[in-house]
Amino acid sequence: MTQEQWSGIYETCYMRVFSYLMTLSGDRHLAEELTQETFYRAFARQREFRGESDEVTWLCAIAKNLFTDEKRRQSRQGDLPEDLPDQAKSVAKTVEDRDSSFRIHMALHGLEEPHREVFELRVFGELSFNEIGMIFGKTENWARVTYHRARIKLQERMGEA
């Protein structure tokens, strides 16, 4: 690929990959680092891209592997990232956001795999059902059914909270 094509892919896919990693990690700095590493690895291994899926699907698969590797590294080192509040927000707004976010994450945490990841990919990563199916090596229909089941389970859990 030419440098112009890579620039276009970067501009088109950056926010989707970043959003996906933000969903997985919940840590802005880690998501930014892993997003950059994702594009670096994709560029370095562009010849391995077979074109069987969309570029964003390929990038999200790389991102998922990098995130998994990072979590393994952190668990071996006992190095867990700290959750630092955004100083631009008021304290009341931060507390309110954290409470709502905590309730949602608690409900999401209770979902079993692959329901949780499919839901996060669809809602936070803004991936199509076809792209989600490709990431899991399944069909688009499987991704649709799994997403809808996850949504129902999440609604049930949020109703209990």
Phi, psi and omega in degrees: 000150178279165178297326178296318178296318179295322177298319178296317178296317179300311182295323182286321190257347187307307185295326179292318179292316178300315180298319178298313180292326176296322177296316181291316189266325186071010183234113184301314183294318178296318179298319178296314180298314182292328177295315178297317179296324178300311181292325177297312180295320179297318179295316181293331183245030184300334179290340179281344180288115185270352179078013180282347178222175177289155181302319182295327177294315178299315180296319179293327176294318176298315181300317180299317178296319178296319179296316178299315178299318180295318179296321176297315180299316180295320181292326177291325183266349184067027184260093179260133181293146178276149179265104182258128180289151176286122186285347180286339181274153175288159182297318181297317180295321179297316180296316179297314179298318181295321180295312179297314180298319180297316180298317180294315181294326176296317179294318178295320181299328180285345179286139178278157177284147004271005184304314183297311184293321178297317178298314181295319178298320182288311187279308185272322180277346178055038178271152177284164178297324178298315179295319179297316177302319179295320179300319182271355183072030181238185181271165176298320180298320177300317180296319179297312182296316180297318178298313182294323175295320179296319180297318179296314179297320179294319178298320178297315181295321180291329177291331179284333186287000000 
